[in-house]
Each structure stands twice: as structure tokens, then as C-alpha cells.
Amino acid sequence: MRLLLVEDNEELSALLVKCLEASGFEADTVATAADALSVLGSTHYAAAILDLGLPDGDGLAVLRTLRSDQNMIPVLIPLVVNSVIRSGELAEAMESRAYGAVKRPTSLVEYRARGVDKAAGLAAVALFSLAVYSFYFVLPAYLP
């Protein structure tokens, strides 16, 4: 599946491409709104990941243009930076059927600990504590 990543931050773009490729996706990247519109007009993508803050315009303008051209490509708007989104921008993104437009920023990795995970973590801490105790208190008794 081929995706278009529209992101002006080179480091973040490279990281996202690695994550996408590790998940089995092909990813093309562009850094500006103009490039995004040009590429989306000439190449078929399964979906686009769109940054809101681009150097030559905002991502919502790209989304508005796509929708006015009847291009209904699925668009994901990840909010991975600490930025404030006005409620009007959020409403517009949701009305344009953008996925991932949420009020609060998200992270690249969300850890959800279930009961089994918590038990495994507790067991690991207990085993580590036993190993430290044995190393400092039990083992010296057996050494000459």
C-alpha cells in the first residue's frame, strides 16, 4: 500500500517513513503544500498523512483543495507536536473527513498496560531484586 507523507520536518519525516516501511507500507514524502497537491493530482495513493503546519500554507488548505476537487483520499492528520488547535480548525478537519484530528496531541507510541503486563513487570522487578540480593549477600558467603 502506497502512502504520501506531507511533513516539512526532515527528522520527523525520516522517522515516520522508517515506521511506515517497517509496517509494510511504501511511503513517498513531500515537504510543502504545493508539492502535495501536485503529487496527489498525478499519482494514486491509498492514503495521505498530512501535517497542518507547512512552510507554504497550512494542511487544512490542502485538505480543502482536495475535497473541492472531489478527491476523497483518506487523510490522516497526526498531531504529534505540542500545538494548540483552534476549535474551528478541528471542526473543519472533521467535516472534511480527516482521520486523527483530535483535540489533544498524541504520541508516536502509546503504551497500554493490561493486567498481564503489570504482572510481568512486577515479576521482573521481583526477580531483579532477588538477583541483586543474591549477588551482594548470598554469593559472598560462598566465595573464599
C-alpha positions as CSV (number, residue, x, y, z in Angstrom):
1,M,0.0,0.0,0.0
2,R,1.4,3.3,-1.1
3,L,1.1,6.4,1.2
4,L,2.0,10.0,0.8
5,L,3.6,11.7,3.8
6,V,3.4,15.5,3.8
7,E,5.8,16.7,6.5
8,D,8.3,19.6,6.5
9,N,10.4,18.4,9.4
10,E,13.1,16.2,7.8
11,E,14.0,14.3,11.0
12,L,10.3,13.5,11.8
13,S,9.7,12.6,8.2
14,A,12.6,10.2,8.1
15,L,11.4,8.6,11.4
16,L,7.8,8.2,10.1
17,V,9.0,6.7,6.8
18,K,11.0,4.1,8.7
19,C,8.0,3.3,10.9
20,L,5.7,3.0,7.9
21,E,8.1,0.9,5.9
22,A,8.6,-1.4,8.9
23,S,4.9,-1.8,9.0
24,G,4.8,-2.9,5.3
25,F,3.8,0.4,3.6
26,E,5.5,2.2,0.8
27,A,5.9,5.9,1.6
28,D,6.6,8.9,-0.6
29,T,7.4,12.3,1.1
30,V,6.9,15.9,0.2
31,A,7.6,19.0,2.4
32,T,5.2,21.6,1.0
33,A,1.5,22.1,0.3
34,A,2.2,22.9,-3.3
35,D,4.2,19.7,-3.8
36,A,1.5,17.7,-2.0
37,L,-1.2,19.0,-4.3
38,S,0.9,18.4,-7.4
39,V,1.8,14.8,-6.4
40,L,-1.7,13.9,-5.3
41,G,-3.0,15.2,-8.6
42,S,-0.8,12.9,-10.6
43,T,-0.2,9.8,-8.5
44,H,-2.6,7.4,-6.9
45,Y,-2.1,6.9,-3.1
46,A,-4.1,4.7,-0.7
47,A,-4.0,7.5,1.9
48,A,-2.1,10.7,2.9
49,I,-0.6,11.7,6.2
50,L,-0.8,15.5,6.3
51,D,1.0,17.9,8.6
52,L,-1.1,21.0,9.5
53,G,1.9,23.4,9.7
54,L,3.6,23.6,6.3
55,P,6.0,26.3,5.1
56,D,3.9,27.5,2.2
57,G,0.5,27.1,3.7
58,D,-1.5,25.0,6.2
59,G,-2.5,21.4,5.8
60,L,-6.2,22.3,6.0
61,A,-5.9,24.3,2.8
62,V,-4.5,21.2,1.1
63,L,-7.4,19.2,2.5
64,R,-9.9,21.8,1.4
65,T,-8.5,21.8,-2.1
66,L,-8.5,18.0,-2.3
67,R,-12.2,17.9,-1.2
68,S,-13.2,20.7,-3.6
69,D,-11.6,18.7,-6.4
70,Q,-13.7,15.7,-5.3
71,N,-10.5,13.8,-4.3
72,M,-11.8,11.6,-1.4
73,I,-8.4,10.1,-0.5
74,P,-8.3,9.1,3.2
75,V,-6.3,11.8,5.1
76,L,-4.7,11.3,8.5
77,I,-3.8,14.4,10.4
78,P,-1.5,13.3,13.3
79,L,-0.9,15.9,16.0
80,V,2.4,14.8,17.3
81,V,3.7,18.1,18.3
82,N,2.6,20.3,21.2
83,S,0.5,22.8,19.3
84,V,-2.8,24.4,20.0
85,I,-5.6,23.8,17.5
86,R,-8.5,26.2,17.4
87,S,-11.8,24.5,17.6
88,G,-12.7,25.9,14.2
89,E,-9.7,24.1,12.6
90,L,-10.7,20.9,14.4
91,A,-14.3,21.1,13.2
92,E,-13.2,21.9,9.7
93,A,-10.8,18.9,9.7
94,M,-13.5,16.6,11.0
95,E,-16.1,17.9,8.5
96,S,-13.6,17.2,5.7
97,R,-13.4,13.6,6.8
98,A,-9.8,13.8,8.1
99,Y,-8.8,11.0,10.4
100,G,-6.8,11.6,13.5
101,A,-7.9,15.2,14.1
102,V,-8.1,15.2,17.9
103,K,-8.1,18.0,20.4
104,R,-5.0,16.9,22.3
105,P,-1.6,15.9,20.8
106,T,-0.8,12.3,20.5
107,S,2.5,10.4,20.7
108,L,4.0,8.0,18.2
109,V,3.8,5.2,20.7
110,E,1.1,4.7,23.2
111,Y,1.7,2.1,25.9
112,R,-1.3,0.4,27.4
113,A,-0.6,-1.8,30.3
114,R,-3.0,-4.7,30.8
115,G,-3.2,-6.9,33.9
116,V,-0.8,-9.4,32.4
117,D,1.7,-6.7,31.5
118,K,1.6,-5.3,35.0
119,A,2.1,-8.8,36.5
120,A,5.0,-9.4,34.2
121,G,6.6,-6.1,35.1
122,L,6.1,-6.9,38.8
123,A,7.7,-10.3,38.4
124,A,10.6,-8.8,36.5
125,V,11.2,-6.3,39.4
126,A,10.9,-9.1,41.9
127,L,13.5,-11.3,40.0
128,F,15.8,-8.3,39.6
129,S,15.6,-7.6,43.4
130,L,16.3,-11.3,44.2
131,A,19.3,-11.2,41.8
132,V,20.8,-8.1,43.5
133,Y,20.2,-9.5,46.9
134,S,21.9,-12.8,46.0
135,F,24.8,-11.0,44.4
136,Y,25.6,-8.8,47.4
137,F,24.5,-11.1,50.3
138,V,24.4,-14.8,49.3
139,L,27.2,-15.1,46.8
140,P,30.0,-13.5,49.0
141,A,29.3,-16.3,51.6
142,Y,30.4,-18.9,49.1
143,L,33.5,-17.1,47.8
144,P,36.9,-17.7,49.5
